[in-house]
Amino acid sequence: MSRRILVVVAALTLSVAGVLSVACSSGTGTEESGASNDAGDQLTQTAEAGGVTVDATWLTAAALDDLDADLTAYPLDRFVAVQIAFTTHSGDLNKMTMEEAATLQIGREAIRPEAWVSVSDDSHHREGVVIFERRTRSGAAKLMVELQDGQKVSLRWSTMPRI
């Protein structure tokens, strides 16, 4: 009987350890989360640096319906649109000028933003859409954002999501 109890206790311990490792896993740098696109890549990427969490979602035509911003001047066949949400508990996120802080790198080419369309200018929960000229339709993409105090985050998509 005691051997049976040990086997049950061991199985439960392994199960709980597995659940905890999944539930408690977090990290710095780039984390994938969110809905996926046809290429199997995640549309939303998350990164953290200097006490700021950055969630960046590559916008597709389907996502524009749920967006609280007017992007009619930036059609997705000519522009890349990435919705960015910043969260911090210290500092003022409005001190960043997104047209200067963000760069989209596709292959070896670095593209500066055309515009920043603000959704929220809350100093601790800033949100908006950064717009880049679409110069190619394929390849890996990396969005780099320079945060306050020189901290930087990189958010990566292994392939550019479909429009």
N, C-alpha and C positions, 0 to 999 in steps of 0.2 A: 504493500500500500504506500509506503513512504517513497519508493522509487517512482510510482505513478505521480505523486504530488510533485516530486522534483522535476519530472518531465513537463508537467503542466506549468509550473512556476518558470522554468527555463523558456518555454514557448511564449508565455505572457511577457516575460522580460524582453525577449527579442522583438516581439510585436510592438511593445511600448517604445523601445529604443528606436525602432524604425520610424514610427509616427513622430516622435520627438525630433529626430534628425531632419525630417522633411519640414515639420512645422517651424522649427527654429532656424532653418538655414537662411542665411542672409549674407551679403557680402558687399564689398565696395567695388567700384568699377561698374562694368556693364552687366546688367541682369536682364534676362528676357522675361517678358510677361505680356499678357493681353491676348487679343484676338490675332489669328494668323491670316495670311493671305494665301493666294493660290500657289506661290512658290514655296510654301512651307516655312517661311521666315515669320518672325513675330512682328506685327505692326507697331507694338508699343515696346519701347526699351526703357529701362530705368538705370540710373547711375547716381552715385552719391559722392560728394566731396565737400570738405570744409563746413559740415553741418547743413548742407543744402541737398535735398533730394530733387532729382530732375526726372520727370516722366515725359518722354517724347514719343508721339504717335504719328507715324507716317500716314498722311491722309489720302484716302482713295475716294472715288466718286460716291461710294455707298456711305462713307462716313460724313460727308458734307451735310447731309440732311439733319444730323444730330448736333451740328456745330452751331454755337451761338455767336457767329461772326459772319459778316458778308465778305465772301471771297470771289464774287462775280468778276472782279477786275483781274483775277488770277486763275484762268482756266488751267486745269491739270494737264492738258496736252502741251502747254507751254511753260508751266511752272511746277515746281515741287513745293508742297505745303506740309509743314511738320508742326503739329500742335504740341506746345511745350507747357508743362505745369511745373512750377518751382514751389517747393515747400521748405521753410526754414523756421526756426524758433528764435533766431537772433539775426541782427543785421537788417538792412533795408534792400530788398530785391529790386526796388525801383531805381537804384543807383546804376544798374547795368543798362547800357544802351545796346539792345539786341542786334542792331545792324552792325555794330562793332564787335560784339562778343561772340557771335556765331559764325561758323564756317562749315560748309558741306564739302566733303571730299569724296569724289567718285574717281576711282583709279588714282592717277597722280594729279588730277586737276582739283584745285581748291576754289570753291565758289563762295563769294560773299553774298549776303542776303540782299534782295531787292526791297523787302519791306518787313515790318513787324506789325501785325494786326492784333491789337490788345483785346483781350476778353475780360481780364481783371487786373487792376493795378494795385491790389492789396500788397502791402510791403512784405508780408510773410507768406502769402499764397498768390503769387503772380502767375498769370496764364495768358497765353496768346498763340498766334500762329506765325511762324517765321517762313518767309517766302523766298525761294531761290529760282533763278532761271533754269529751266530744264534744258540741259545741253546733250544729254544722252538718255537712253531708256533702259540701259542694262548695266550690270556690274555691281560690285559691292559698294556700299555707301557708309560714310562715317560722319556723324554730326559732332562737331567739337564746340563746346561752349565754355568761354572763360568766365568764371564766376568772380565774386568779390575776392579781394586779397590775393589775386593771382591764381587761385585754385582753378583747375580745369576738369571737365568731364568729357568722355567720349562715348557716344552711343552708336552702335554698329548694326547694320543690316547686311546680311551676307549676299543678298540680291536686292535690287531696287524693287519695291512692291509695284504691282500692276496698278494702273490708273483705275 
